[in-house]
């Protein structure tokens, strides 16, 4: 059963000096802002009228703000809130009560997903618009990469991951099912071969190229044996020839879940084996190449940086209005061109402010031939997007004009904003996997940033 808030008085508050309970200016502002009823609408839609009460939504929102504001893990967040009178009061938690468990917060974050995050984000932005802190006269946008929570991908490393997770899953199945098909663990054999490859890499020379390739072939051969053996186990489970050790509902559920898990790992493991075979045959350009078994949506993305040259994650577009307040974001798998994101960003701006921006600034990656006329027709008076390639004299005069260069200088501040978001609000690398979870992670980071920015801009109640 959903609980919105719990503001009942605490018996022990009267015994504590008021200095210990007085919120800072920032926390008081955030507390008022998160009371907006629009931030609670998506939670009310999924509410149940029966069952055990959940932790109050007001407490959950404030706990998530603290987590991303100060970049804490769930475990550290729970400990810090438990030890602080002010943070307990800010989170609407009684001084004599228990702070929600870290696993509870993780489950709630997964349950509410991206929709709940976007509702809170929109409520914060719309309050700023209503208070006229931001007016939407200008808009700048840029893209960046939020890295996934995966190790650096190599073909041999992915094969080793596949052997490990498939073996681990079959061992879980054997705990609840009697299998007739034998399965041999080759985890140690794979580990020995990976150590041998590391030695090759340390002293790699032209003379060892042949031996290095043979070592790769050996790793691939072991991976294929594991995959074929696991396929026989899966076939036995699908045909119903295996018997359960525990015929209770729990045992049956564990067997079904483990079989579905094995099917998923088998499909991903097969993709890794096939793409490794193609690489060893000389084809290094593989569309849709899998870079992680644990996060299928992660893609290799190059943004033209010297280091790191390639990042593995998802592409994120950040759009801002004046004052440095982020008004929207988009998440994309892979590395789609920036030009296709511009129209959606302008639509988002019009939806928030009720009108298009007067001035638009972006880098040359957003340029598309002939787009300036369409943007002017939508009501955008000044479009500061440099074009690619050779420029006609008229275009050179435009890009050298004072207003164009002024907007480009303002656009360059977006690079600093992305750096800030990565350093202070968790957008450099997520601690979650999957596109939906990553979108929620990015959204909470942007919410925390906007609340801090609006407090510094002097936004009233």
N, C-alpha and C positions, 0 to 999 in steps of 0.2 A: 504494500500500500504506500502510495507516494505521500511524503511529508514535505511541505513547502518550506516551512521555517519553524524554529523553536525559540521563542523569545521570552519564555517564562523566567521570572526572577529567580536568582540563585541565592540561597540562604547565606552563603559565605561571602558574597560581594560586600556586605556591610562591614566586614572585618578587615578588609584590605584597603590600604591608603589609596585615594583616587588617582594619585600620580602613577600607580602601577597599572591602572586600567584605562587611562586616557589615550585615545588613539592619536597617532601622528596625523599631520595634515593629509598625507597621501592615503593612508589607510581609511581615514574618515571619508575622503572623496570617493574612493573605490567602493566603500560600503554603501554610500548613497546611490552610486551609479548602478550597482548590481541589484538594487531593489526594484529596478524597472520591470514592470509586469511583462513587457515584450520579450525579455530574456527567459521567461519561464514558460512561454506558450508551448514550445515543442516538448517540454517535459510533461506538461499537463495532458498532451495528446496521448502519450504512452502510459499514462497513470492507470493503476489498478485500484479498485475500491476495496479489495480484500487482500488478505495476506499480511505478513509481518511488515511493520513500518520500515521504510528505507531511512538512510540518513537524510536529514533535511537538505533540499536542493540548495538553499541559501548557503549552508555550510560547505557543500560540495564545490560550488562556484568559487567561494573565497579560498578554499584550500588549493584549488587548481591555480588560482591567481598567484598565491604565494609560491607554489612549486615552480612556475615558469618565471616569476619575477626574480627569484633568487637562485634559479637553476639547481634545485635539489631533487634527489631521488624520492620516490614515495616513502621509503623507509625513513630517510632523514627528515622529510617533511613531518611525518607523524611524531617523531621524537621532538623536533623543535617546537611544534605547536603544543605538545603536551607540557613543555617546560616554560611556556610563555603565557603570562596572564593577558597581555595585550592581544596576542594572536588568538588566544581562545575567545576573547570577547569579539574580536573582529570577525571570526568565523562563526559567531553565534553558537558557541559551544559552552555549556555550563562549566564553571570552574571545578565542580565536584564530579563532572561526568567523564566519560571515556572518549578519547579521540578515535574516529573511525580507523579501522585497520588499513594498512597499505594495500592488502589484497582486495579489500572492499572498494577502494578508490580505483584500482586498476580495472576491476570488473565493471564498475559504473561508467568509466571512461569508454570502455569497449561497447557497452550497451547503448549509451547516448550517441556515440559516433560523431560523424561530421555535421549532421543536421543540427544537433544541439549546440555545437561550437559556433556554427555560422549564425544561429539565432542570437547568441550572446554577443557576437562580434557586431552584428547589424544593430542590436539595441544600443551598444556603446556609441557607434558611429552616428546613429540617428539622434541620440541625445546631444551629441556635439553639434549637429546641424541645427537642431531646434534652439540650442543656446547661442547660435550664431558665432561659435568659435571658429568653425570652418564654413566657408561660403561656396566653395566649389568653383571659384573663378579660374583656377589653374589646376592642371593635372599632369603628373609625370609618371612614367612607368618604366620598368626595367625587369629583366629576368635574371634568375640565378639558379643554382643547383643546391638542393638539400640532399646531402648524402644519406644513403641507407645504412642501417646497422648491420653491415656485412664486412667480412675480411676481403682483402684485395683478391680479386678472382684470377685464378690461373686454371688451365684445363686439368692439370694434374691435381690441383687442390680440390676442384669440383668433383673429380672422380673419387678422391679420398673421402670427401664429405658424403658422397652417395653410398659408398661401402659402409661407412660408419652408421648413417641413419637407417639404412635398410636392415643392417644386422641388428641394430638396437630395436627396431620395430618388430622383427621376427622373434627376438627374445621375449618381448612383451606378449606376443601371441602365444608362444610356447608356455608362458606362465598360466594361461587359462585354457589352452587347447592341446589335445594330444595329437601330434602330427605324425603321419606315416612317412612323409617325405623328410629325408634327412637334410639338415642345413649345417654347413661348416662355416664357422666364423673365420674370415680372412682379414680381420682388422689389423692384427699384428703383422701379417705378411705385407699388407699395404703400407703400414708404418715403416717397415724396414726398407721398402723400395723408395718411399718418399725421402728418407734420410740419405739413401744412396744418391738420389738425384740432387740433393742439396750439396753433397760433396762434388758432384760434377759441375754444378754452377759456380762453386768457389774457384775452381781451377780450370774453367772452361777455355779451351783452345781449339784451334782447327783440327788438331789430331784427335780430340775426344768427341768430335761432332757425331761420328758414327755410333760410338758407345752411348752417347747421350740419347740418341734416337732409339736405340735398342732398349734403353731403360724406360723410355716413355711407352714403347710398345708393350713392355712387360707389365707396366702399371695398367694399361688399357686391357690387357689380357686377363688380369686378376679381376678387374671391374666387371668384365663381361661374364666371368664365371659366377660372380656374386649375383648379377642380374638374372642370369638363367636359372640359378638355383632358387632365387626368390620367386621367379615366375612359376616354377613348379609348386612351390608352397601356396602361392596365390590361387593357382588352378585347383589345388586340393580343397582349399577353403570355399571356393565358388561352387564346386561340385558337391559340397556337403559331406565329404568322406572323412573329415576330421571330427573327433568327439570332444565334448567339453569336459574339462576337469571339474568345473563348478557350474552346475545346471541352474543356479539361481538367476534372478533377473539381473543382478549386478554382473555375474559372470558372462551372461549372454550379451549384455550391453558392452562390456569390455572387449569381447571377441568381435562384435560388429564394428565398433569404433576402430580397433586395431587393424581390421581388414581394410576398411576405407582409407586409413592412414597409409597402409602398405601400398594400396593402389595408387595413391597420389605420389608417394616417393618413387614408385616404379616408373610412372610416366615421366617424371622429371629426370630420373636417373638415365632413362633411355635417351632423352634429348641430349644429355651431357655426353653420353658415349658416342652418339652419332656425330655431334659437332666436333668432338675430339678426333674422331676418325677422319673427318673432312679436313681438319687442320693438319694432321699428320700427312695427308695426301697432297698438301700444298695449297688448299683453299682457305685463306684467312679472312675473307669477306663473307660473313655468314649473317644474313638478315635475321633479326629477332634472336640474336645470340643470348643464351641464358647465362647470367653472370652470378647467380646465386640460387641454391636449392631452397633457401629459406625465405627469399623475397623475389618472387617471379617478376614483379613489376619494375624492379630496379634495372636501369639501363646505363650503358656507358655514354657519357655526355662530355663533349669538348666545347669549352666556351672561349677558346683562344688565349687562355692564361698560360704563363710560363710554368707555373707550378701550383697545384698539380695539373698536368696537361689534360688528363682524363679523370672525371669524377663519376662515381657510380651511385645513381639515385634517381631523383625525379626533378623535372624542371618546374620552377615556381615563378609566376609573374607577380610582382608587387606594384600596386598603383597607389599614388599618394595625392593628396590635395595640399593646399598651402598650410604652412605650420608644421609640416612633416608628419601629419596624421595619415596612417595607412587606411584607405577607404575600401580596399578590396584585394583579393588574391585569387589566382587560378593555379591549379596543379595539373600537370600533364606528364604522362608516361612517355619516355623517349625524349627526343630532341626535335619537336616540331618547330617550323619556322616562326619567328616572332610576329610576322605580319598578320597571321591568322588570329592572333590574340587581341588585336587592337579594337576591333568592332565590339567584342564582348566587354572589354574594359570600358568603352564609352557608354555602352548600354547600362552597365552597372552604375556609372557616374550619373547618368540621367535618372535612373531609378531612385538614387539616394537624394539628389539635389533638385530633381524636377526640371533640370535644364542641362544642356551640354556645357562643358568648360569653355571659357572664352579663349584660353591659351592652353596649348598642348605641347609637351616636350618629351622627346624620346630619342634614342640613338638610331643610327642608320640601319640597324637590324630590323626596325619596324617599317622601313620605307618600302613602298610598292609603287611602281610607275602609275601616274595618273590619279593617285589617291587624294592629293591635296584638294582637288575640286570637290570631291564627294564630302570631305570633312568640312569644307567651307559651307556646303549646302546644308549640313546638319547644324550649323550655327556656330562652329568653331572659327573664331576670327583669325587667330594666329597659330600656325602649325610649324613648330620648330623640329623638323625631322630631316637631318642631312640625307642627301641621296647618294646612291652608290655610283661608282664609275665616273666617266667624264661629265662635266657640267657645262651647259650653255651659258653664255655671258649673262643673260637675265637671271639664271639660277645662281650664278656666282655672286651677283649683286645682292640677291635675297639673303644668301647665307652669310654675307659680310655685313648685313644691316645690324643696327644697334639692338633692335628688339630680338632678332634671331639669336645673336650671341648672348644676350641677357638670359634668354630662356635656356640656352645650352649650358650656361654656367649654373643655372638653377637645376637643370637636369643632372649635372654632375654630382649634386648633393644626394641624389638617389643612390649612387655608389657608396657613399658614406653611410647611408641609412641601411643598406643591405649588410655592410660590414658590422654595423651596430647590432642588427638583428641576429647575425651569426655569432657574434661574440657574447652577447648578453641575454638573448632570448631563445636560444636553442635551435636556430635555423641552420646551423652549420651541419649538424649530423643528428639524426633522430635516434631515439632509443627504442623505437618500435619498428615493426615490419608490416608491409602491406600499404596499398594506396590510400584506403580509407583511414587507417590508423595514422599514416603520415600526414594526411590532410588535417586531421584533428590536432596533431602535434603542432603543425605550423600555425593553425588557427589560434590555439591557446597562447603561443608565443606572441602573435600579433595583438591579441586582446590585452595581454600584460603590457606590451609596449604602448598601445594606444592609451590605456588608463594612466600610465606614468606621464605620457606627453600631455594629455589633457589636463592633468593636475598642474603641471608646470606652466601650461598656457593660461591658468587662472580660470578654468571653467567653473561656474557657480553651480549651485544645487539644481 
